[in-house]
Amino acid sequence: MSIADIAYSLSGIHFNAVAPKDVSYMVWNAKGSQATCDVNGFFLSLGVPGACLYSCSINLYYLFKIKFSKSDVYISKKVEPFLLGFPILYILMCLITRFIFKGFNVSGTGSCHSLTYNPPHCIGYNDGEIREGFEIPCGRGNSSDGVRIFNYVTRLFYLLAPLVIVTVSMLMIYRAVLVQERKIRRYGSGSTNVSSMRQSNNSGGEFEENERHSALSMISITLRRLASTSENNVNSRAVMHRALAYALSYLLSWIWPVIYAILDLLGAWPNLFTAPTWQVVFLYFWYVFNGLQGVFTLLVYIHPKVMSIKRSSVEHISWLGAFRQAFMLGLGVATTPANRGNNLAARPAPDEIMDPTPPPT
């Protein structure tokens, strides 16, 4: 997923320089050629489906972990090959198809994601004709209806399928955690019934003192079990919250291209060369939130570490300081001695400290 995010980011940092110079009259800083446009389209087709499908894979991982209670060994052997392999095969299929049918063409925004090449200077020209003073033929990529439908279907799949899977998996995870909590509450309310324990442990006419000790022992065992299940419940909720955060980050980042793909398929998306105001505002939201998915993923991943540093700090540490320490620890870089002095997480745990008293002989 990180590779897909990097590829998608690289496709958007060109400042329109990769756009063919044929459209320099309408696209700012267009200095490239069709070859540079193909490279830009390659990174787009690698990054966008990869980020969408791997976001879906993350949610399916948590679904197997929480809902179906599968072990890490089972997931790594049975599930991960599919979660990692399917997006790769799908991306290769999309890349090969669009290269064969010349589906990387510049749009009015300067990026090369358009399936066909129909700029304003091609008005009145047939497909394949090249207007004097230009290099790229008009109607480039305007293949048969079957190819266009195939491209639209593949685009809608990697945009809509993760949206559905993320939503459904989150509902299933939430329901699984809710059922688990209800079972724990029922188990706790009925497990400390002393009278039933007395009946089972005193059928042989034991003394009252032994009966009392037996009941207390059973209560102690039950309380320890409840503490253990309560801790597991907290862990399950923490995992559920992280899965929910990943899902929301995907929805916030990719709801915009989903809306665009639907409008474009229905023919309701206006021509970018004469964009109305609402379309310009929509594009601003799209470009801002869509490019932040990597940041959202980093924040979700690093949040538990930041909270741990905040809780274990001897002195008050700011959120920025805790984030810096967590980020540096994630990179494998040791924090400064001053920070380590304020962070109990950097100190050895009590059971890891050597006891200077020699063991009894």
N, C-alpha and C positions, 0 to 999 in steps of 0.2 A: 504494500500500500504506500509506503514511503517513496519507493521508486516511481509509482504512478503520480504521486503528488509532486515530486520533483519534475517529472516530465511535463506535467500540466503547467507548472510554474514557468518552466523554460519556454513553453509555447506562448507565454504572455508577456515576456520581458523584452520584446524586440522593438518596441516603439514604432511599429508599422514598417520597419526597415525591410522586412522580408516580403512585404507585399509587392507584386509586380509593378514596375514603373509605368505600365500601360494605364494604371488607374491613379496616377499621381495627381491628375486634375481633380480628383474627388477624395482621395485618401492621403492624409498628411504623412509626409516623410516616406512615401512609397519609393523605394530604390532597388528592389530586388527583381527577381525573375520568376518564371514558373518553377524552376528548380528549387529556389529558396522557399517558395510557397509550398511545394511538396514536402520539404523538410518540416516546415511549421505544422502542416496537416498531419504528418507522421507523429509528432510529439503530442498533438491534440488527441489523435485517435488512440495513442498509447495511454495518455494520462486520464482522460475523461472516463472511458469504460473501466479502466483499472481501478480508479478511485471509487467509482460507484459499486463495482462488483466486490471489491475487497472490503468495503464497508458492510456489504451484505454478509460476507464471510465471517466478519467479526461478530455480528449478531447471531449467526448460526452457531458459532463456537460457544457463545454464552448460553444459547438455547440447549445444546447438548450437555453443557456443564451443569446447568441449574435444573432445567425441566426434566431431563432424562437421566441426570446424576451419573454421567459417564466419566470415567477416570481419564487423567491426562494421557496415560498409555494407550487406552482405547481410542481417544480422539486423535492422537498423533499417528496411529497405525491405520485407522479405519476412516476417519473423517477429514483430516488435514490434507491428504492427497487430492481429494475432490475440491475442497475449499481453496486450495492454492492452484490446482491444475486447470480447473474449468475457466477461471478468468483469463489465464494465459492463452488457452486454445481459442477462446472467444475473441480476444484482442487480435490474435493472428488472423483469424477469419475476416474480421472487419478491415484490417490493414491490407491484406491481399486483395480483397474485393474492391476496395476503393482505389488501390493502385492500378488494378487492371482496367477499371472503367473510368479512370481519370476523375475521381471524385474529390480531389483536393483543389478547391478553387477559392479565390479571394472573395470576401464579402465586403459589404459597405463599411464594416468596422475595422478592416485591415488585417484580420486573421483569416486563415485559409481553411474554413470549415464548411464552406458552401459546396453542395453537390454539383451545381452547375455554374457556368460562367456567363452571366448576362448583365454586364454593366451598361450604363446609359448609352455609351458610344456604339453599342451593338444593336440599338433600335433600328429596325428596317433592314437588318442583315440576317441571312439565313445561317443555320448551324453549319459550322465549318469554314465560313468566310472570314477573312481577316481584313479589317478596315485599314486603309492606307495610313501609315505612320504608327501602326501597332504591331504586336508580335503574336499575341495569343488569339487563337481562333474563337469566334463567337460561338456560344452554345457548347463550349467544352464541358464534357461530363454529362451532357443531355442524352442519356442512354434510353433504352426501352422502358416502357412502363413497369415491366417486371423487375428491372434493376432498381428503379426508383423506389418501388414498393419494398423491395428487399432492404434497401438502405434505411428507409423509414422504420421498418419493423425492427431491424437490429438496433437502431437508435432508441426507439421506444422501449425495447426490452431492457437494455442496460440502464435506462433511466427509471422505468416504472416497476420492473421486477424487484429491484432492491427496495423501492419505496413500499411495496406491498409486503415483502418478506420482513423488512425492519419493523413495520407496524404490527404484523401478526406475531412475530417472534417476541416482541416486547409484551404484547398482551398475554402470550402463553407463559413468559417468564414471570410476569406479575402475578398471574393466577397460581402458578406453582409455588411461589413464595407465600402467597396468601393462604393456600391450603396447608403448607407446612406449618405456618404460625398457628393455624386453628388446631392442628393435630397436637402441637406442643402445649397449647393451652388446655386442651382436653386431657392430655396425659398428666399435666401438672395438677389439675384439679382432682383427679381420681387416684393419684398414685400415693397420696399420703393418708389413706384411709387406715387408721391404726387398728380399728376393730377387725377388719378383714385380715390384717397381718397377725393379730393375736389369735384369731381362730385357726389360721393355718400353721402357726408355730407353737400352739399350746394344746393340741388335740390329745397329747399324752399326759396331761395333768401336771405340767411343770409348775414350779413355784412362781409366785407373783413377781419376785425380784428378777428371776430369769426372763419372765414374760416382759417386764418393763425394759430390760436391757435389749431383748430381741426386737421390740418395737422401735426403740431409739436407734438401734443399728440399721434397721430397715429404712427408717426415716432419713438417717444420714446418707445411706446409699442413694436414696431417691433424690435428695437435695443435690448430691454431686452430679447425678445424671441430669437433673434439671439445669444445673449450671453449665454442664457441657452442651446440652441441646440449646440453651439460651445463647451460648457463645457461637455455636454453629448458625443459629438464627441471625445473629448480628452479622456474621460473615456473609451469609446468603443475601441479606439486604444490601450489604456493601457492594457485592458483586452485581446485584440487580441495579443499584444506583449507577454503577459505572457503565453497565450495558445500556441503561436508559440515556446516559449522557452521550455515549457514542452514537446512539440512534438519533437523538435530537441534533447532534452536530451534523449528521448526514442530511437530515431533513432541512435544516437551516441553510446548508450549503448548496443542495441540489434541487430544491423545489423550483428554483427559477428556470433552469434548463428544461425541467419536466413540463412546466407551463408553456415554455417556448415551443418544445417539440409537438405538443398537442395542438397549439394554435397554428403552427406551420403545417401540420398534417391536414388540418381542417381548412387551410387556405385563409385563415383569419389573421395571419401575421403580416403587418404592413411591410412594404418595400423599404429597406433601410436607406435608400437614396432619398426618400421623402418621408422620413420618420416623424410621426406626430409626437407631441409632448409626453404623453403617457408612456410611449415606447422608450423614449430617452431616459425617463425616470426609472422604468423597469430595468433597463440595461445597467444603470448605475447600481441598483440593488444587486443585480446578478453578478456583476464583476467584483463588487466589494465582498459579498458574503461567500460567493463561490470560491474565491481565492483564499479564504480564511480557514478552509477545512483542516489544513495542516496545523494551524495554530490551535484550533479547537481540539484536535486529536492530542496535541502536546499537552494542553491544559488538563484534559481528562486523564491522561496517563500519569502526569506528574502530581496531580492533586492529592492522592493519598500520601505521597512522600512529603509534600509541603505541610499537610496537617500533622504528620508524625513529628516533623521538626518543630512545628509550633507548640505541640503539646509537651515535647521533651526538653524544651529550652529552659534553662535555669533562669535567665533574665529574659525580659520581654524582647521579642524579635519581630520585626515588621514582616508583613506579607511578602514584600519585595526581597528582604533578606532571606526568608525561608525559601522563596522560589529560587533564589540564586544558589543557595546551598544544595537544594534538591537537584537543580540542573547540573551543577558541577559534579555532584555525586553520580548522577546518571551518566556523565561523560567519563567517569573514572578518575576525576581530578580531585585530589585531597583538598579539603578546605583549610583555611588559615588557622594557626593555633588559637587565635582569639575566638574564631567561630566555633572551633571544636570545644573550647572551654564552655561555651554557652549552649552546647548541644549534647544532651545526654545520649542521643542516638549514636554519637561518635564514640561514646565510652563503652567499655565492655559491660555486658550484663552482669548482675550480681552473681549468678551461678557460674560465670566464666572467670571470676576473680579467684586467684589462688589463695587458699587458706594457709596463713603462715604457721598455724598450730599443727605440729606433726600428728599423724594418725595414731590412735592408741595401739599399743603392742599387746 
